[in-house]
Amino acid sequence: MVHTTPWCLPSPQARVVFDCSARYQETSLNDHLLTGSDLTNTLVGVLCRFRKGPIAIMCDIEKMFHQFHVAREHQDYLRFLWWDGGDLDSEPSVYRMKVHLFGAASSPGCSNFGLKYLASQGQGKFSKEAIKFIQRSFYVDDGLTSVRSTAEAIRLVKESRALCKTGNLRLHKFVSNDEGVIAAIPPQECAQTKDLNMALGELHIERALGVQWCVEADEFQFRVVVKENPLTRRGVLSTVASVYDPLGFVAPFLLVGKQILQTLCRDKVSWDEPLPKHIQPQWESWLKDLPHLAALRIPRSYLPSNFGEVSLYELHNFSDASFKGYGACSYLRAVSETGQISCSLVLGKARVAPTKLTTIPRLELSSAVTSVRIGDIIRGELEIENVQEYYWTDSKVVLGYVNNDAKRFQTFVANHIQRIRSSTKPEQWRYVNSEDNPADGASRGLTAVQIKESNWLKGPNFLWQQNLPHEVGMVGEEARRNTL
């Protein structure tokens, strides 16, 4: 039986919370429910596609789980007790949920299947764009997409609403950076927060899957409220984890906080023990720098509004490592038919180096594998045809490993090289000088001010040149000799 806790919100509406993980006699409802296939689109993929076009659209499915009914023969699994009037001394009534509920392990799989099935039933009746939007641009009940023009956006919204209506699903809480799109949507279906923001003299900030999106400026921002957590290992973890950054825009900054946490773990400082004196100044400096993230402005769209038709897309992946950490970053470079160039950070990763001492070449190899994995994710999620891919590293040893077919390597090296070669070709790998490698920040860490002033967000200067250098450094036969 589902355990329920009735509680009242500040609003007049009362809601019931179902805790399907609550345990009784060493078991819970979720222990007996099948989750089904994972049909949820990846959060990173939805956000990456949200940045492709200049016109952005965001919406929500009203009470998504409750729109999908539970088969009659399965409703007994969702029985719950209810005491009328909250009198726990009275005899409880037994009810059954007829719809899927928030908190059940089976709900996401069933609801996502229902949503995708509904979209597939629209084949031949609705446009391919509307069907693809429902299938690929929703993360559970939140839909995010971007298109090239206002007319295309209006048409997409109209058809998507009509498609969802065939399954009694309501798309609402629409938000867009284009006033023409909002004007074409019934007011009751739009988010009602803009007037409040304007009355307070603030820009309209929406949360796009947790990422703060300034709608008017069409930029991603970071507004971090620093809570007064205790100066303990538990407080450090809580503060570092409070910065939500799924795309890695501030990965070099978070790396410094993670390094402090790793030091506490390595020194075996207990969870509620005060920070050691040699760590406290580092932590206070990081905390003091945290509000400076508010100065960062990351354009939501990969391309400026006046960019024109794109003639060439390139994906440039950089990797680097140091004794402090290792990481990678990927940039989408676009060249227009008129010769304009745009370069944007797509995804970044920064990881602390293992506590077990290892060599820089091995860390460089680990960062190269991270770069390849990021490239695989972006290639699969961004959905751009004929994109050219390049991989850059400032490690000549890594280039030697990648280009060497004549020598057998130790297990660690061999496994990493196999992973690299499973997704890339040796001719895609190039050398970049350390001073031009933006992944240097992901391996050493940066302050908020340094992120703004460095090439982390915009990429190295040579990516903004009309003609890319064919080779920035050493590749091929010369690299191969480094491992012989």
C-alpha positions as CSV (number, residue, x, y, z in Angstrom):
1,M,0.0,0.0,0.0
2,V,1.3,3.5,-0.8
3,H,2.1,5.6,2.3
4,T,0.6,9.1,2.0
5,T,1.2,12.3,3.9
6,P,-1.5,15.0,3.4
7,W,-0.1,18.5,3.8
8,C,-1.1,22.0,2.9
9,L,0.7,24.5,0.7
10,P,0.5,28.3,1.1
11,S,-1.9,28.3,-1.8
12,P,-5.5,27.2,-1.4
13,Q,-4.9,23.9,-3.2
14,A,-4.1,20.9,-1.0
15,R,-2.0,18.1,-2.4
16,V,-1.2,14.6,-1.4
17,V,2.4,13.4,-1.4
18,F,3.0,9.7,-2.2
19,D,6.2,8.2,-0.9
20,C,6.4,5.0,-2.8
21,S,9.9,4.3,-1.4
22,A,8.7,4.3,2.2
23,R,9.6,0.9,3.7
24,Y,7.4,-1.3,5.9
25,Q,8.6,-4.7,7.1
26,E,11.8,-4.3,4.9
27,T,9.9,-3.6,1.7
28,S,8.3,-0.8,-0.3
29,L,6.0,-0.4,-3.3
30,N,8.9,0.7,-5.5
31,D,10.6,-2.6,-4.8
32,H,7.8,-4.4,-6.5
33,L,7.3,-2.1,-9.5
34,L,9.1,-2.5,-12.8
35,T,10.7,0.6,-14.2
36,G,10.5,-0.5,-17.8
37,S,12.8,0.8,-20.5
38,D,14.5,4.1,-20.0
39,L,12.7,6.2,-22.6
40,T,13.6,9.6,-21.1
41,N,15.6,11.9,-23.4
42,T,18.9,12.9,-22.0
43,L,18.9,16.2,-20.2
44,V,22.2,17.3,-21.9
45,G,20.8,16.4,-25.3
46,V,17.6,18.4,-24.9
47,L,19.7,21.4,-23.7
48,C,22.1,21.1,-26.6
49,R,19.3,21.1,-29.2
50,F,17.7,24.0,-27.3
51,R,20.6,26.1,-28.4
52,K,20.6,25.4,-32.2
53,G,18.2,28.0,-33.4
54,P,17.7,31.8,-32.7
55,I,14.0,31.4,-31.8
56,A,13.6,29.4,-28.5
57,I,10.4,27.8,-27.2
58,M,9.8,26.3,-23.8
59,C,6.6,24.6,-22.5
60,D,5.2,22.1,-20.0
61,I,2.7,19.2,-20.1
62,E,0.1,19.8,-17.4
63,K,0.1,17.1,-14.8
64,M,1.7,14.7,-17.1
65,F,1.7,11.5,-14.9
66,H,-1.9,12.0,-14.1
67,Q,-2.9,12.0,-17.7
68,F,-1.9,8.4,-18.2
69,H,-4.3,5.8,-16.8
70,V,-3.3,2.6,-15.0
71,A,-4.8,-0.6,-16.3
72,R,-7.7,-1.7,-14.1
73,E,-6.1,-5.0,-13.1
74,H,-3.0,-3.1,-11.9
75,Q,-4.8,-0.4,-9.8
76,D,-4.6,-2.5,-6.6
77,Y,-0.9,-1.9,-6.6
78,L,-1.7,1.8,-6.0
79,R,-4.0,1.4,-3.0
80,F,-3.7,3.9,-0.2
81,L,-5.4,4.7,3.1
82,W,-7.2,8.0,3.8
83,W,-8.5,9.3,7.1
84,D,-11.4,11.8,6.5
85,G,-10.8,15.0,8.3
86,G,-7.3,14.0,9.3
87,D,-8.6,12.0,12.3
88,L,-6.1,9.1,12.6
89,D,-8.2,7.5,15.3
90,S,-11.1,6.8,12.9
91,E,-11.4,3.9,10.5
92,P,-9.4,4.7,7.3
93,S,-10.9,4.4,3.8
94,V,-9.1,2.5,1.1
95,Y,-8.7,4.2,-2.3
96,R,-7.0,3.2,-5.5
97,M,-5.2,5.5,-7.9
98,K,-6.5,5.2,-11.5
99,V,-3.6,7.3,-12.9
100,H,0.2,7.2,-12.5
101,L,1.5,9.1,-9.6
102,F,4.6,11.1,-8.8
103,G,7.0,9.0,-6.8
104,A,6.3,5.5,-8.3
105,A,9.2,3.8,-10.0
106,S,7.0,2.8,-12.9
107,S,5.5,6.3,-13.7
108,P,8.3,7.8,-15.8
109,G,8.6,4.8,-18.1
110,C,4.9,4.4,-18.6
111,S,4.3,8.2,-19.2
112,N,7.3,8.6,-21.6
113,F,6.1,5.6,-23.5
114,G,2.6,7.1,-23.7
115,L,3.9,10.4,-24.9
116,K,6.1,8.9,-27.6
117,Y,3.3,6.5,-28.7
118,L,1.0,9.5,-29.0
119,A,3.5,11.3,-31.2
120,S,3.9,8.2,-33.4
121,Q,0.1,8.1,-33.9
122,G,0.3,11.5,-35.5
123,Q,2.3,10.2,-38.5
124,G,0.6,11.5,-41.6
125,K,-1.7,13.8,-39.7
126,F,0.8,16.3,-38.3
127,S,4.1,17.7,-39.5
128,K,7.4,15.8,-39.0
129,E,8.7,18.8,-37.0
130,A,5.8,18.5,-34.5
131,I,6.2,14.8,-34.1
132,K,10.0,15.1,-33.6
133,F,9.4,17.9,-31.0
134,I,7.2,15.6,-28.9
135,Q,9.5,12.6,-29.3
136,R,13.0,14.3,-28.9
137,S,12.6,17.6,-27.2
138,F,10.9,16.7,-23.9
139,Y,12.7,15.8,-20.7
140,V,9.8,14.1,-18.9
141,D,7.2,16.9,-18.9
142,D,9.4,19.9,-19.9
143,G,9.7,20.7,-23.6
144,L,12.5,22.8,-25.0
145,T,13.3,23.5,-28.6
146,S,14.6,26.2,-31.0
147,V,13.9,27.0,-34.6
148,R,15.1,29.4,-37.3
149,S,12.2,31.7,-37.8
150,T,9.1,33.2,-36.0
151,A,6.7,31.6,-38.6
152,E,8.3,28.2,-38.1
153,A,7.9,28.6,-34.3
154,I,4.3,29.6,-34.5
155,R,3.5,26.7,-36.8
156,L,5.3,24.2,-34.5
157,V,3.5,25.4,-31.4
158,K,0.1,25.2,-33.1
159,E,0.6,21.7,-34.4
160,S,2.2,20.4,-31.2
161,R,-0.7,21.6,-29.2
162,A,-3.1,20.0,-31.6
163,L,-1.2,16.7,-31.6
164,C,-1.1,16.6,-27.8
165,K,-4.8,17.4,-27.6
166,T,-5.6,14.2,-29.5
167,G,-4.4,12.4,-26.3
168,N,-6.0,14.9,-23.9
169,L,-2.6,16.3,-23.0
170,R,-2.4,20.1,-22.5
171,L,0.7,22.0,-23.5
172,H,0.9,25.2,-21.4
173,K,3.3,27.6,-19.7
174,F,4.8,28.6,-23.0
175,V,7.9,30.9,-22.9
176,S,9.8,32.3,-25.9
177,N,12.4,35.0,-26.6
178,D,10.3,36.1,-29.6
179,E,7.3,38.4,-28.9
180,G,5.6,37.3,-32.1
181,V,5.5,33.7,-30.9
182,I,4.0,34.6,-27.6
183,A,1.4,36.9,-29.2
184,A,0.2,33.9,-31.3
185,I,-0.4,31.7,-28.2
186,P,-3.5,32.1,-26.1
187,P,-2.6,34.2,-23.0
188,Q,-3.9,31.4,-20.6
189,E,-1.4,29.0,-22.1
190,C,1.7,31.2,-21.5
191,A,3.8,31.5,-18.4
192,Q,2.5,34.3,-16.1
193,T,5.8,35.5,-14.6
194,K,6.9,38.3,-17.0
195,D,4.8,41.0,-15.6
196,L,5.9,40.3,-12.1
197,N,9.6,40.5,-13.1
198,M,9.0,43.8,-14.8
199,A,7.2,45.2,-11.8
200,L,10.2,44.3,-9.7
201,G,12.6,45.9,-12.2
202,E,14.3,42.6,-13.0
203,L,14.9,40.8,-16.2
204,H,12.7,37.8,-16.9
205,I,14.5,34.7,-15.7
206,E,13.2,31.3,-16.5
207,R,14.6,27.9,-15.5
208,A,15.2,25.8,-18.6
209,L,15.6,22.3,-17.0
210,G,17.3,24.0,-14.0
211,V,19.5,26.3,-16.1
212,Q,18.8,30.0,-15.6
213,W,17.7,31.5,-18.9
214,C,17.4,35.3,-19.2
215,V,14.6,35.4,-21.8
216,E,15.0,39.1,-22.9
217,A,18.8,38.9,-23.3
218,D,18.5,35.3,-24.5
219,E,21.5,34.3,-22.3
220,F,22.3,31.6,-19.7
221,Q,23.3,33.1,-16.4
222,F,24.3,32.0,-12.9
223,R,22.6,33.5,-9.9
224,V,24.0,31.6,-7.0
225,V,22.6,32.2,-3.5
226,V,25.3,31.2,-1.1
227,K,23.8,29.5,1.9
228,E,25.5,29.7,5.3
229,N,26.6,26.1,5.5
230,P,28.9,25.1,8.3
231,L,32.6,25.1,7.7
232,T,32.8,21.3,7.6
233,R,33.3,18.7,5.0
234,R,29.5,18.3,4.9
235,G,29.1,22.0,4.3
236,V,31.7,22.1,1.5
237,L,29.9,19.2,-0.3
238,S,26.5,21.0,0.1
239,T,27.9,24.3,-1.3
240,V,29.8,22.8,-4.3
241,A,26.8,20.6,-5.2
242,S,24.4,23.6,-5.1
243,V,26.0,25.0,-8.3
244,Y,23.9,23.4,-11.1
245,D,25.9,23.3,-14.4
246,P,24.9,20.4,-16.6
247,L,26.7,21.8,-19.7
248,G,30.0,22.5,-17.9
249,F,30.0,26.3,-18.5
250,V,31.8,26.8,-15.2
251,A,33.5,23.4,-14.9
252,P,37.0,25.0,-14.2
253,F,35.6,27.0,-11.3
254,L,33.8,23.9,-9.8
255,L,37.1,22.0,-10.2
256,V,38.7,24.1,-7.5
257,G,35.8,23.4,-5.1
258,K,36.0,19.6,-5.9
259,Q,39.8,19.7,-5.2
260,I,39.2,21.1,-1.8
261,L,36.7,18.4,-1.1
262,Q,39.1,15.8,-2.4
263,T,41.8,17.1,0.0
264,L,39.4,16.7,2.9
265,C,38.6,13.2,1.9
266,R,42.2,12.3,1.5
267,D,43.1,13.8,4.9
268,K,40.2,11.7,6.4
269,V,38.4,14.7,7.8
270,S,35.1,13.6,9.3
271,W,31.8,15.0,7.9
272,D,31.1,17.4,10.8
273,E,34.6,18.2,11.9
274,P,35.7,21.8,11.5
275,L,37.9,22.5,8.4
276,P,41.7,22.3,9.1
277,K,43.4,25.6,9.3
278,H,45.4,25.1,6.1
279,I,42.2,24.4,4.1
280,Q,40.0,27.1,5.5
281,P,41.6,30.1,3.6
282,Q,41.3,28.2,0.3
283,W,37.6,27.5,1.0
284,E,36.8,31.0,2.1
285,S,38.5,32.4,-1.1
286,W,36.4,30.0,-3.3
287,L,33.2,31.1,-1.4
288,K,34.1,34.8,-1.9
289,D,34.5,34.2,-5.6
290,L,31.2,32.3,-6.0
291,P,29.0,35.4,-6.4
292,H,31.2,36.6,-9.3
293,L,29.6,33.8,-11.4
294,A,26.7,36.2,-11.8
295,A,28.8,38.3,-14.2
296,L,29.0,35.4,-16.7
297,R,26.7,35.7,-19.8
298,I,26.5,32.7,-22.1
299,P,24.5,33.2,-25.3
300,R,21.8,30.6,-25.5
301,S,22.0,30.2,-29.2
302,Y,25.2,28.9,-30.8
303,L,24.8,31.4,-33.7
304,P,24.1,35.2,-33.6
305,S,20.7,36.3,-34.8
306,N,22.1,37.9,-38.0
307,F,24.4,35.0,-38.9
308,G,22.6,33.8,-42.1
309,E,22.8,30.4,-43.7
310,V,25.5,28.1,-42.5
311,S,27.8,26.5,-45.1
312,L,30.0,24.6,-42.7
313,Y,29.8,23.1,-39.2
314,E,32.9,21.9,-37.3
315,L,33.2,20.3,-33.9
316,H,36.5,21.0,-32.1
317,N,37.3,18.9,-29.1
318,F,40.2,19.8,-26.7
319,S,41.7,17.9,-23.8
320,D,44.4,18.5,-21.2
321,A,45.6,17.2,-17.9
322,S,47.8,18.2,-14.9
323,F,48.5,16.7,-11.5
324,K,45.5,18.7,-10.2
325,G,42.9,17.4,-12.6
326,Y,42.0,16.6,-16.2
327,G,39.2,17.6,-18.5
328,A,37.9,18.4,-22.0
329,C,35.8,20.9,-23.8
330,S,34.0,21.0,-27.2
331,Y,33.2,23.9,-29.4
332,L,30.8,24.2,-32.3
333,R,32.4,26.3,-35.1
334,A,30.1,27.6,-37.9
335,V,31.0,29.4,-41.1
336,S,28.2,31.2,-42.9
337,E,27.9,31.6,-46.7
338,T,29.0,35.2,-46.4
339,G,32.2,34.2,-44.5
340,Q,31.0,35.0,-40.9
341,I,32.4,32.8,-38.2
342,S,30.9,31.8,-34.8
343,C,32.3,29.6,-32.1
344,S,30.5,28.5,-29.0
345,L,31.3,26.2,-26.1
346,V,28.9,23.2,-26.3
347,L,30.0,21.0,-23.4
348,G,32.8,21.0,-20.8
349,K,34.1,18.5,-18.3
350,A,36.6,18.9,-15.4
351,R,37.6,16.1,-13.1
352,V,40.0,16.0,-10.2
353,A,43.0,13.8,-10.6
354,P,42.9,10.4,-8.9
355,T,44.2,10.3,-5.3
356,K,46.5,7.5,-6.4
357,L,49.6,9.1,-7.9
358,T,49.8,8.5,-11.6
359,T,51.9,10.0,-14.5
360,I,51.0,13.0,-16.6
361,P,51.0,10.9,-19.8
362,R,48.4,8.6,-18.4
363,L,46.3,11.6,-17.2
364,E,46.6,13.1,-20.6
365,L,45.4,9.8,-22.1
366,S,42.4,9.8,-19.7
367,S,41.5,13.4,-20.7
368,A,41.7,12.3,-24.4
369,V,39.2,9.5,-23.7
370,T,37.0,12.1,-21.9
371,S,37.2,14.3,-25.0
372,V,36.1,11.4,-27.3
373,R,33.2,10.5,-25.0
374,I,32.0,14.1,-25.1
375,G,32.4,14.1,-28.9
376,D,30.2,11.0,-29.1
377,I,27.5,12.6,-27.0
378,I,27.4,15.8,-29.0
379,R,27.5,13.9,-32.3
380,G,24.5,11.8,-31.3
381,E,22.5,14.6,-29.6
382,L,23.1,17.7,-31.7
383,E,21.7,16.2,-34.9
384,I,23.8,18.2,-37.4
385,E,24.6,16.4,-40.6
386,N,28.1,16.4,-42.2
387,V,29.8,18.0,-39.2
388,Q,33.6,17.8,-39.4
389,E,35.3,16.7,-36.2
390,Y,38.7,17.6,-34.9
391,Y,40.5,16.5,-31.7
392,W,43.2,18.7,-30.2
393,T,45.7,17.9,-27.4
394,D,49.0,19.5,-26.2
395,S,50.4,16.1,-25.4
396,K,52.8,14.8,-28.0
397,V,52.8,11.4,-26.2
398,V,49.0,11.1,-26.7
399,L,49.5,11.9,-30.4
400,G,52.2,9.3,-30.6
401,Y,50.0,6.7,-29.0
402,V,47.1,7.5,-31.4
403,N,49.3,7.3,-34.5
404,N,51.4,4.3,-33.5
405,D,50.4,0.9,-35.0
406,A,53.8,-0.8,-34.7
407,K,54.1,-1.0,-30.9
408,R,52.2,-3.0,-28.3
409,F,51.3,-1.1,-25.1
410,Q,50.5,-1.9,-21.5
411,T,46.9,-2.8,-20.6
412,F,46.0,0.7,-19.4
413,V,47.4,2.4,-22.5
414,A,46.0,-0.2,-24.8
415,N,42.5,0.0,-23.4
416,H,42.5,3.8,-23.7
417,I,43.8,3.8,-27.2
418,Q,41.2,1.2,-28.2
419,R,38.5,3.5,-26.8
420,I,39.9,6.5,-28.7
421,R,40.1,4.6,-32.0
422,S,36.6,3.1,-31.7
423,S,35.2,6.6,-32.3
424,T,37.9,8.6,-34.1
425,K,40.6,8.3,-36.7
426,P,44.3,9.2,-36.2
427,E,44.0,11.9,-38.9
428,Q,41.4,13.7,-36.8
429,W,43.9,14.3,-34.0
430,R,46.1,17.5,-34.0
431,Y,48.6,19.2,-31.7
432,V,47.8,22.6,-30.1
433,N,50.2,24.7,-28.0
434,S,49.4,24.7,-24.3
435,E,48.8,28.5,-24.2
436,D,46.1,28.1,-27.0
437,N,44.4,25.0,-25.3
438,P,41.2,26.1,-23.6
439,A,41.1,22.7,-21.8
440,D,44.0,23.9,-19.7
441,G,41.4,25.6,-17.5
442,A,39.6,22.3,-17.0
443,S,42.8,20.7,-15.7
444,R,44.1,23.4,-13.4
445,G,41.0,25.3,-12.4
446,L,40.0,29.0,-12.9
447,T,38.3,31.7,-10.8
448,A,35.1,33.2,-12.0
449,V,36.9,36.3,-13.3
450,Q,39.5,34.1,-15.1
451,I,36.7,32.2,-16.9
452,K,35.3,35.4,-18.2
453,E,38.7,36.7,-19.4
454,S,40.0,33.4,-20.8
455,N,39.3,31.5,-24.0
456,W,37.2,28.9,-22.1
457,L,33.8,30.1,-23.3
458,K,34.7,31.3,-26.8
459,G,37.4,28.9,-27.8
460,P,41.0,29.7,-29.0
461,N,41.6,32.6,-31.3
462,F,42.6,30.4,-34.3
463,L,39.1,29.0,-34.4
464,W,37.9,32.5,-35.3
465,Q,40.2,32.8,-38.2
466,Q,38.9,32.4,-41.7
467,N,41.2,29.5,-42.5
468,L,42.1,27.0,-39.9
469,P,45.7,26.1,-39.5
470,H,46.2,22.7,-41.2
471,E,48.4,21.6,-38.4
472,V,49.2,23.5,-35.2
473,G,52.2,21.6,-34.2
474,M,53.2,18.0,-34.8
475,V,51.2,15.0,-36.1
476,G,51.8,11.9,-38.1
477,E,55.3,10.4,-38.4
478,E,56.9,12.9,-36.1
479,A,54.4,12.1,-33.3
480,R,54.8,8.4,-33.9
481,R,58.5,8.6,-33.1
482,N,57.7,9.8,-29.6
483,T,56.5,6.3,-28.6
484,L,59.1,4.2,-30.4
